[in-house]
Amino acid sequence: MACIVIRERKSKHDKKETEFYVPDEEHDFYTEQGTLTKEQLKRGGIVTVGKERFTILPMTFSDRLQRIKRQAQIVQPKDVGLVIAETCLSKDALVLDIGAGSGASASHFALVAKHVYSFDINKEHLAVVEANIKELGAKNITLKKGDAYDATTIPHENEIDLFFLDVPEPWRALATAKKVLKRGAWLIGYTPCITQAMRLVEALDDSFLHLKTVEVMEREWKVDGQAVRPESRDFQHTAFLTFIRRV
């Protein structure tokens, strides 16, 4: 069983914690700071080796997500989390994910939904996604080659509860959305640029209802004793989320 080992900072002047990935608890793990025995790895918690303190944690989905192979910028938890919350995604839902990317969004949805169907036009991309979802432990994802812009390549009709669309020209996929979505179901456009979101909304007809377009801004804070301040003056922009319902 794999685990994460974090070396704690010695002082506020020390660099950030050092994180190690330990793929196998059945063997001792060697670091420059000292050796962690297999007994310590299995026991977990806080361990002192010489003058160093280590925290040993079991691997979780979020830890594995940081280690997957990335073909492009993955959909961040802050964005996929809002989608799940806003749509009230449930254990009975069927999700269509087009623009598979590195498999992060599909794997997130698979934690909640009944089943996720993930498509991409590139077979090489799908091979990487397949390896990533295996690393993440997702069992309820079906991967296939398909084109968002060509509805005939997507074998679903009036059965999808959530269609997550991460492609450069989402307005070209509206015929596919009409085909696959249940009445009242959700279409989510994930677009890095506001002009993409604008064109998507402008292309909607009476078959769809545009609810809102948002971005989720994230700013990390430093909390260290009395030193409490933002880590950066910049807010992290990833993409715009356009929420649409099938009428």
Backbone as numpy.savetxt, mean C-alpha at the origin, in Angstrom:
# Nx Ny Nz CAx CAy CAz Cx Cy Cz
10.81 -18.32 11.38 9.96 -17.13 11.38 10.84 -15.88 11.38
10.49 -14.90 10.57 11.29 -13.68 10.44 10.95 -12.68 11.53
11.91 -11.78 11.78 11.68 -10.72 12.75 12.47 -9.47 12.35
12.17 -8.37 13.03 12.86 -7.10 12.84 13.64 -6.79 14.11
14.91 -6.39 13.95 15.75 -6.02 15.08 16.13 -4.55 14.92
15.84 -3.75 15.95 16.12 -2.31 15.90 17.14 -1.96 16.97
18.26 -1.37 16.55 19.25 -0.89 17.51 18.84 0.50 17.97
18.70 0.68 19.25 18.27 1.96 19.80 19.38 3.00 19.71
19.00 4.25 19.62 19.97 5.35 19.64 20.59 5.47 21.02
21.88 5.77 21.06 22.56 5.94 22.35 22.23 7.30 22.98
22.02 8.30 22.14 21.73 9.64 22.64 20.98 10.39 21.56
20.55 11.61 21.88 19.82 12.41 20.91 20.71 12.86 19.75
22.04 12.75 19.96 22.97 13.13 18.90 23.29 11.94 17.97
22.86 10.77 18.41 23.11 9.58 17.59 22.24 9.62 16.33
22.68 8.89 15.32 21.87 8.80 14.12 20.60 8.00 14.42
19.71 7.94 13.45 18.48 7.19 13.64 18.78 5.72 13.93
17.78 5.07 14.54 17.93 3.67 14.86 18.31 2.86 13.61
19.12 1.84 13.83 19.49 0.93 12.76 18.55 -0.26 12.79
17.98 -0.59 11.64 17.02 -1.69 11.57 17.59 -2.84 10.77
17.47 -4.04 11.31 17.95 -5.24 10.64 16.77 -6.17 10.36
16.82 -6.82 9.21 15.84 -7.85 8.88 16.47 -9.20 9.15
15.82 -10.00 9.98 16.34 -11.33 10.31 15.38 -12.36 9.72
15.79 -13.04 8.65 14.87 -13.95 7.96 14.60 -15.26 8.69
15.46 -15.60 9.66 15.34 -16.92 10.29 15.75 -16.82 11.75
14.82 -17.13 12.65 15.11 -17.07 14.08 15.83 -18.32 14.59
16.06 -19.28 13.71 16.67 -20.54 14.13 18.19 -20.47 14.19
18.75 -19.31 13.85 20.21 -19.16 13.88 20.56 -17.84 14.56
21.76 -17.79 15.15 22.24 -16.54 15.74 22.37 -15.48 14.65
22.21 -14.21 15.06 22.30 -13.11 14.10 23.45 -12.20 14.52
24.35 -11.93 13.56 25.57 -11.19 13.87 25.46 -9.76 13.36
25.82 -8.79 14.22 25.89 -7.39 13.84 27.25 -6.84 14.25
27.57 -5.64 13.79 28.82 -5.00 14.19 28.82 -4.69 15.68
27.64 -4.55 16.25 27.55 -4.20 17.67 27.55 -5.43 18.59
27.38 -6.61 18.03 27.35 -7.81 18.86 26.46 -8.87 18.24
26.39 -10.02 18.91 25.64 -11.16 18.41 24.35 -11.35 19.21
23.27 -11.54 18.47 21.98 -11.86 19.08 21.76 -13.36 18.90
21.57 -14.05 19.99 21.40 -15.50 19.92 20.01 -15.86 19.41
19.88 -17.09 18.92 18.57 -17.53 18.43 17.55 -17.57 19.56
18.00 -17.81 20.78 17.09 -17.80 21.93 16.54 -16.39 22.16
17.43 -15.39 22.04 16.99 -14.00 22.20 16.03 -13.60 21.08
16.33 -14.03 19.86 15.46 -13.70 18.73 14.07 -14.28 18.91
13.99 -15.50 19.38 12.70 -16.14 19.59 11.93 -15.49 20.74
12.65 -15.09 21.77 12.01 -14.49 22.95 11.51 -13.08 22.64
12.28 -12.33 21.86 11.87 -10.99 21.48 11.99 -9.99 22.63
11.42 -8.82 22.42 11.48 -7.77 23.44 12.78 -7.00 23.36
13.19 -6.41 24.49 14.41 -5.61 24.56 15.56 -6.47 25.06
16.66 -6.43 24.31 17.84 -7.24 24.63 19.06 -6.33 24.69
19.91 -6.54 25.70 21.15 -5.77 25.82 22.33 -6.67 25.44
23.14 -6.20 24.49 24.35 -6.91 24.08 25.51 -5.93 24.24
26.35 -6.18 25.24 27.42 -5.23 25.54 26.83 -3.89 25.97
27.17 -2.83 25.26 26.63 -1.50 25.56 25.44 -1.13 24.67
25.02 -2.08 23.84 23.95 -1.80 22.89 22.63 -2.41 23.36
21.55 -1.69 23.06 20.20 -2.19 23.33 19.48 -2.40 22.00
18.87 -3.58 21.89 18.13 -3.93 20.68 16.68 -4.23 21.06
15.77 -3.84 20.18 14.37 -4.23 20.32 14.05 -5.23 19.22
13.54 -6.38 19.60 13.24 -7.45 18.65 11.73 -7.57 18.51
11.25 -7.43 17.28 9.81 -7.45 17.01 9.49 -8.47 15.93
8.33 -9.12 16.03 7.93 -10.03 14.94 7.58 -9.24 13.69
7.79 -9.84 12.53 7.46 -9.19 11.27 5.95 -9.05 11.12
5.51 -7.88 10.69 4.10 -7.65 10.39 3.95 -7.25 8.93
2.72 -7.05 8.51 2.46 -6.64 7.12 3.19 -5.34 6.79
3.15 -4.37 7.69 3.79 -3.08 7.42 5.30 -3.21 7.30
5.90 -4.12 8.08 7.35 -4.36 7.97 7.68 -4.98 6.61
6.89 -5.93 6.20 7.13 -6.59 4.91 6.90 -5.65 3.75
5.94 -4.73 3.92 5.64 -3.78 2.85 6.85 -2.92 2.51
7.64 -2.59 3.53 8.83 -1.77 3.30 9.92 -2.51 2.53
9.80 -3.82 2.42 10.85 -4.62 1.81 10.51 -5.11 0.41
9.29 -4.86 -0.07 8.93 -5.39 -1.38 9.69 -4.67 -2.49
9.83 -5.36 -3.61 10.48 -4.76 -4.77 9.55 -3.73 -5.39
10.08 -2.55 -5.66 9.25 -1.46 -6.18 9.59 -1.18 -7.63
8.56 -1.26 -8.46 8.72 -0.92 -9.87 8.45 0.56 -10.10
7.67 1.13 -9.21 7.33 2.56 -9.26 6.94 2.96 -7.84
6.62 4.23 -7.65 6.18 4.69 -6.34 4.91 3.94 -5.93
4.94 3.29 -4.78 3.78 2.52 -4.35 2.71 3.45 -3.76
1.48 2.97 -3.75 0.39 3.70 -3.10 0.65 3.67 -1.60
0.71 4.84 -0.99 1.09 4.94 0.41 -0.07 4.57 1.35
0.24 4.04 2.54 -0.82 3.69 3.50 -1.77 4.84 3.80
-1.28 6.06 3.85 -2.15 7.20 4.15 -3.24 7.37 3.10
-2.94 7.01 1.85 -3.92 7.14 0.77 -4.87 5.93 0.73
-4.30 4.74 0.78 -5.15 3.56 0.72 -6.02 3.46 1.97
-5.52 3.97 3.09 -6.31 3.96 4.33 -7.55 4.82 4.20
-7.41 5.99 3.56 -8.57 6.86 3.37 -9.59 6.20 2.45
-9.12 5.53 1.41 -10.03 4.83 0.50 -10.84 3.78 1.25
-10.16 2.98 2.07 -10.85 1.94 2.83 -11.87 2.55 3.78
-11.49 3.65 4.45 -12.38 4.28 5.41 -13.59 4.94 4.74
-13.33 5.69 3.67 -14.40 6.44 3.00 -15.41 5.51 2.33
-14.94 4.39 1.79 -15.84 3.48 1.09 -16.42 2.42 2.01
-15.97 2.40 3.26 -16.40 1.37 4.22 -16.24 -0.03 3.64
-15.06 -0.26 3.09 -14.76 -1.55 2.48 -14.97 -2.67 3.50
-15.67 -3.72 3.08 -16.04 -4.78 4.02 -15.49 -6.14 3.58
-15.66 -7.11 4.44 -15.16 -8.47 4.20 -15.93 -9.17 3.09
-17.04 -8.60 2.65 -17.83 -9.21 1.57 -17.56 -8.56 0.22
-16.68 -7.55 0.19 -16.49 -6.75 -1.01 -15.54 -7.41 -2.01
-15.83 -7.15 -3.28 -14.93 -7.53 -4.37 -14.28 -6.27 -4.90
-12.96 -6.30 -5.02 -12.19 -5.12 -5.43 -11.51 -5.39 -6.76
-11.57 -4.39 -7.64 -10.83 -4.42 -8.89 -9.73 -3.37 -8.80
-8.49 -3.81 -8.99 -7.32 -2.94 -8.88 -6.60 -2.97 -10.22
-6.65 -1.85 -10.96 -6.01 -1.82 -12.27 -4.87 -0.80 -12.27
-3.72 -1.27 -12.76 -2.47 -0.55 -12.62 -1.79 -1.14 -11.39
-1.49 -2.44 -11.48 -1.07 -3.20 -10.30 0.17 -2.63 -9.62
1.02 -1.95 -10.41 2.21 -1.34 -9.82 3.14 -2.36 -9.20
3.33 -2.25 -7.88 4.16 -3.21 -7.15 3.33 -4.14 -6.27
2.00 -3.98 -6.33 1.12 -4.86 -5.57 0.75 -4.34 -4.19
1.18 -3.14 -3.83 0.92 -2.62 -2.48 -0.56 -2.35 -2.25
-1.22 -1.68 -3.21 -2.63 -1.35 -3.02 -3.48 -2.62 -2.97
-3.22 -3.56 -3.89 -3.98 -4.81 -3.89 -3.82 -5.56 -2.57
-2.60 -5.59 -2.06 -2.34 -6.31 -0.80 -3.00 -5.63 0.39
-3.04 -4.30 0.38 -3.76 -3.58 1.43 -5.24 -3.92 1.39
-5.84 -3.85 0.21 -7.27 -4.14 0.08 -7.57 -5.58 0.49
-6.65 -6.48 0.19 -6.86 -7.89 0.50 -6.93 -8.15 2.00
-6.38 -7.26 2.81 -6.49 -7.40 4.26 -7.92 -7.26 4.74
-8.74 -6.54 3.94 -10.10 -6.20 4.36 -11.15 -6.90 3.52
-10.96 -6.92 2.20 -11.99 -7.38 1.27 -12.05 -8.90 1.15
-13.12 -9.37 0.52 -13.28 -10.80 0.27 -12.28 -11.27 -0.78
-12.18 -10.50 -1.88 -11.24 -10.88 -2.94 -10.84 -9.65 -3.74
-9.61 -9.65 -4.22 -9.07 -8.55 -5.04 -8.62 -9.12 -6.37
-9.08 -8.48 -7.44 -8.64 -8.82 -8.79 -7.74 -7.69 -9.27
-6.48 -8.01 -9.53 -5.50 -6.99 -9.89 -5.00 -7.23 -11.31
-5.05 -6.17 -12.13 -4.68 -6.27 -13.54 -3.57 -5.29 -13.89
-2.78 -5.67 -14.86 -1.77 -4.78 -15.42 -1.54 -5.22 -16.87
-1.10 -4.28 -17.71 -0.88 -4.62 -19.12 0.50 -5.22 -19.36
1.37 -5.14 -18.36 2.75 -5.58 -18.51 2.97 -6.89 -17.76
3.33 -7.96 -18.48 3.54 -9.25 -17.84 4.72 -9.23 -16.86
5.75 -8.46 -17.19 6.90 -8.38 -16.30 6.51 -7.72 -14.98
5.66 -6.70 -15.05 5.17 -6.07 -13.82 4.39 -7.09 -12.98
3.55 -7.88 -13.64 2.75 -8.86 -12.92 3.62 -9.90 -12.22
4.75 -10.25 -12.84 5.65 -11.22 -12.21 6.22 -10.67 -10.91
6.56 -9.38 -10.91 7.07 -8.74 -9.69 5.96 -8.66 -8.64
4.76 -8.29 -9.08 3.63 -8.21 -8.15 3.36 -9.57 -7.52
3.43 -10.61 -8.31 3.19 -11.96 -7.78 4.18 -12.30 -6.67
5.45 -11.96 -6.89 6.46 -12.21 -5.86 6.21 -11.36 -4.61
5.78 -10.13 -4.81 5.53 -9.23 -3.68 4.34 -9.68 -2.83
3.25 -10.07 -3.47 2.09 -10.47 -2.68 2.37 -11.79 -1.95
3.26 -12.60 -2.52 3.67 -13.81 -1.80 4.46 -13.42 -0.56
5.35 -12.43 -0.69 6.13 -11.95 0.45 5.21 -11.35 1.52
4.14 -10.68 1.08 3.22 -10.04 2.01 2.19 -11.01 2.58
2.12 -12.21 2.01 1.24 -13.23 2.57 -0.20 -13.14 2.14
-0.49 -12.40 1.08 -1.87 -12.26 0.62 -2.31 -13.52 -0.12
-3.48 -14.06 0.26 -3.99 -15.29 -0.35 -5.20 -15.05 -1.24
-5.83 -13.89 -1.11 -7.10 -13.65 -1.81 -6.95 -12.60 -2.91
-5.86 -12.73 -3.68 -5.62 -11.83 -4.82 -5.46 -12.68 -6.08
-6.17 -12.28 -7.13 -6.01 -12.91 -8.44 -5.35 -11.92 -9.38
-4.22 -12.32 -9.97 -3.48 -11.46 -10.89 -3.74 -11.89 -12.33
-3.99 -10.89 -13.19 -4.20 -11.18 -14.61 -3.69 -10.03 -15.45
-3.42 -10.33 -16.72 -3.07 -9.28 -17.66 -4.36 -8.68 -18.20
-4.44 -7.36 -18.21 -5.63 -6.69 -18.71 -5.37 -5.22 -18.90
-6.18 -4.59 -19.73 -6.01 -3.19 -20.10 -7.21 -2.40 -19.59
-6.97 -1.44 -18.73 -8.05 -0.62 -18.18 -8.82 0.10 -19.27
-8.14 0.42 -20.36 -8.77 1.17 -21.44 -9.57 0.29 -22.39
-9.50 -1.02 -22.23 -10.21 -1.97 -23.09 -11.06 -2.87 -22.21
-12.33 -2.58 -22.12 -13.23 -3.30 -21.21 -13.34 -4.78 -21.56
-13.06 -5.14 -22.79 -13.18 -6.55 -23.19 -12.12 -7.43 -22.54
-11.05 -6.81 -22.03 -9.97 -7.59 -21.39 -10.20 -7.78 -19.90
-11.26 -7.19 -19.36 -11.56 -7.28 -17.92 -12.83 -8.11 -17.75
-12.72 -9.36 -17.31 -13.86 -10.29 -17.29 -14.74 -10.17 -16.05
-15.24 -8.99 -15.77 -16.15 -8.79 -14.65 -17.29 -7.91 -15.13
-18.50 -8.19 -14.65 -19.64 -7.40 -15.08 -20.61 -7.21 -13.92
-20.80 -5.95 -13.53 -21.75 -5.58 -12.47 -21.55 -6.37 -11.18
-20.29 -6.60 -10.80 -20.04 -7.37 -9.59 -19.01 -6.73 -8.67
-18.37 -5.65 -9.10 -17.29 -5.04 -8.33 -17.83 -3.96 -7.40
-17.35 -4.00 -6.14 -17.78 -3.01 -5.14 -16.85 -1.80 -5.10
-15.58 -2.01 -5.43 -14.60 -0.92 -5.41 -13.63 -1.11 -6.57
-13.55 -0.09 -7.40 -12.63 -0.11 -8.55 -11.57 0.95 -8.28
-10.34 0.49 -7.98 -9.22 1.39 -7.72 -8.41 1.52 -8.99
-8.37 2.73 -9.55 -7.83 2.96 -10.88 -6.56 3.81 -10.79
-5.43 3.19 -11.05 -4.12 3.86 -10.96 -3.43 3.74 -12.32
-3.90 4.56 -13.27 -3.36 4.57 -14.63 -3.18 6.02 -15.09
-2.33 6.26 -16.08 -2.03 7.64 -16.49 -3.23 8.42 -17.04
-4.16 7.73 -17.72 -5.30 8.41 -18.33 -6.61 7.75 -17.86
-7.00 7.97 -16.63 -8.15 7.25 -16.07 -9.47 7.53 -16.78
-9.60 8.68 -17.42 -10.83 9.00 -18.15 -11.09 8.03 -19.29
-10.04 7.39 -19.77 -10.18 6.40 -20.85 -10.70 5.05 -20.33
-10.81 4.92 -19.02 -11.24 3.65 -18.42 -12.69 3.69 -17.95
-13.42 4.72 -18.29 -14.79 4.84 -17.79 -15.72 3.78 -18.37
-15.49 3.34 -19.61 -16.30 2.26 -20.17 -16.10 0.97 -19.36
-14.87 0.74 -18.92 -14.59 -0.42 -18.07 -15.30 -0.28 -16.73
-15.27 0.94 -16.16 -15.95 1.17 -14.89 -17.45 0.92 -15.00
-18.06 1.37 -16.10 -19.49 1.13 -16.31 -19.80 -0.36 -16.35
-18.92 -1.11 -16.97 -19.14 -2.55 -17.11 -19.03 -3.28 -15.79
-18.02 -2.98 -15.00 -17.68 -3.83 -13.85 -18.39 -3.45 -12.56
-18.74 -2.18 -12.39 -19.22 -1.71 -11.08 -20.70 -2.02 -10.85
-21.00 -2.41 -9.63 -22.39 -2.51 -9.20 -23.01 -1.11 -9.11
-24.30 -1.05 -9.09 -24.97 0.22 -8.86 -24.64 0.72 -7.45
-24.18 1.96 -7.35 -23.80 2.53 -6.06 -22.37 2.24 -5.65
-21.67 1.41 -6.42 -20.29 1.05 -6.07 -19.34 2.21 -6.35
-18.08 2.03 -5.92 -17.10 3.12 -5.90 -16.06 2.98 -7.00
-15.80 4.10 -7.64 -14.64 4.24 -8.53 -13.71 5.25 -7.89
-12.46 4.85 -7.69 -11.46 5.75 -7.10 -10.36 5.99 -8.13
-10.20 7.24 -8.53 -9.10 7.60 -9.41 -7.90 8.05 -8.60
-6.77 7.40 -8.82 -5.53 7.75 -8.11 -4.60 8.41 -9.12
-4.41 9.72 -8.98 -3.67 10.48 -9.99 -2.64 11.41 -9.33
-1.38 11.32 -9.73 -0.35 12.20 -9.16 -0.58 13.68 -9.48
-1.17 13.98 -10.62 -1.33 15.38 -11.06 -2.80 15.80 -11.03
-3.05 17.04 -10.64 -4.42 17.54 -10.55 -5.06 17.63 -11.93
-4.27 17.84 -12.97 -4.84 17.89 -14.31 -5.42 16.54 -14.73
-4.83 15.46 -14.25 -5.39 14.12 -14.52 -6.74 13.97 -13.83
-6.81 14.40 -12.58 -8.08 14.35 -11.85 -9.13 15.22 -12.55
-8.73 16.39 -13.02 -9.65 17.30 -13.71 -10.24 16.64 -14.95
-9.39 16.01 -15.75 -9.88 15.37 -16.98 -10.79 14.19 -16.67
-10.50 13.47 -15.61 -11.36 12.36 -15.20 -12.75 12.87 -14.85
-12.81 13.90 -14.04 -14.10 14.45 -13.62 -14.86 15.02 -14.81
-14.17 15.71 -15.71 -14.82 16.31 -16.88 -15.40 15.24 -17.81
-14.81 14.05 -17.81 -15.26 12.99 -18.71 -16.46 12.20 -18.18
-16.84 12.42 -16.93 -17.95 11.68 -16.34 -19.28 12.04 -17.00
-20.14 11.04 -17.21 -21.49 11.31 -17.69 -22.47 11.00 -16.57
-23.76 10.88 -16.92 -24.78 10.68 -15.89 -24.74 9.29 -15.26
-23.83 8.45 -15.73 -23.67 7.13 -15.11 -22.86 7.18 -13.83
-22.28 8.36 -13.56 -21.39 8.51 -12.40 -21.71 9.78 -11.62
-21.41 9.74 -10.34 -21.56 10.91 -9.47 -20.21 11.21 -8.82
-19.67 12.39 -9.12 -18.40 12.80 -8.51 -18.69 13.37 -7.12
-18.10 12.78 -6.11 -18.31 13.24 -4.75 -17.26 14.25 -4.31
-15.99 13.91 -4.52 -14.93 14.84 -4.11 -13.59 14.38 -4.64
-12.67 15.31 -4.72 -11.27 15.03 -5.04 -10.43 15.60 -3.91
-9.56 14.78 -3.32 -8.80 15.19 -2.14 -7.34 14.75 -2.28
-6.50 15.33 -1.45 -5.16 14.81 -1.24 -4.93 14.69 0.25
-4.18 13.70 0.64 -3.89 13.46 2.05 -2.47 13.94 2.32
-2.35 14.98 3.14 -1.04 15.55 3.44 -0.52 14.97 4.75
0.75 14.66 4.77 1.35 14.05 5.95 2.62 14.81 6.34
2.74 15.13 7.62 3.95 15.78 8.11 4.38 15.11 9.41
5.60 14.61 9.42 6.11 13.93 10.60 6.64 14.94 11.61
6.42 14.65 12.90 6.90 15.51 13.99 7.97 14.80 14.80
8.92 15.57 15.25 9.93 15.07 16.18 9.42 15.27 17.59
9.35 14.20 18.35 8.94 14.27 19.76 10.04 13.63 20.58
10.91 14.45 21.17 12.08 13.98 21.91 12.25 14.87 23.13
11.67 14.45 24.26 11.71 15.28 25.46 10.97 16.59 25.22
11.65 17.70 25.47 11.06 19.02 25.26 11.21 19.50 23.81
11.95 18.73 23.03 12.14 19.10 21.62 10.98 18.52 20.81
9.98 19.36 20.58 8.79 18.94 19.84 8.60 19.91 18.67
8.80 19.43 17.47 8.71 20.30 16.30 8.51 19.44 15.05
8.04 20.04 13.98 7.93 19.28 12.73 9.31 18.85 12.23
9.40 17.64 11.70 10.65 17.17 11.11 10.98 17.94 9.85
9.95 18.44 9.17 10.16 19.16 7.91 9.06 20.19 7.75
9.36 21.25 7.02 8.35 22.24 6.69 7.50 21.80 5.51
7.93 20.74 4.86 7.23 20.28 3.67 6.17 19.24 4.04
5.05 19.30 3.32 4.03 18.28 3.43 4.25 17.27 2.31
4.03 16.01 2.61 4.29 14.97 1.62 3.07 14.77 0.72
3.20 15.21 -0.53 2.15 14.96 -1.52 2.49 13.69 -2.28
1.50 12.82 -2.44 1.70 11.61 -3.23 0.77 11.60 -4.44
-0.52 11.81 -4.20 -1.47 11.76 -5.31 -2.79 12.38 -4.88
-3.63 12.62 -5.88 -5.00 13.05 -5.65 -5.91 11.84 -5.74
-6.88 11.77 -4.84 -7.87 10.70 -4.83 -9.22 11.28 -5.24
-9.78 10.77 -6.32 -11.08 11.23 -6.78 -12.13 10.15 -6.48
-13.10 10.50 -5.66 -14.13 9.57 -5.22 -15.37 9.72 -6.07
-15.78 8.62 -6.71 -16.89 8.62 -7.66 -17.79 7.43 -7.36
-19.11 7.62 -7.49 -20.07 6.51 -7.32 -20.72 6.17 -8.64
-20.98 4.88 -8.83 -21.71 4.41 -10.01 -23.20 4.61 -9.78
-23.86 5.32 -10.67 -25.28 5.65 -10.51 -26.14 4.47 -11.01
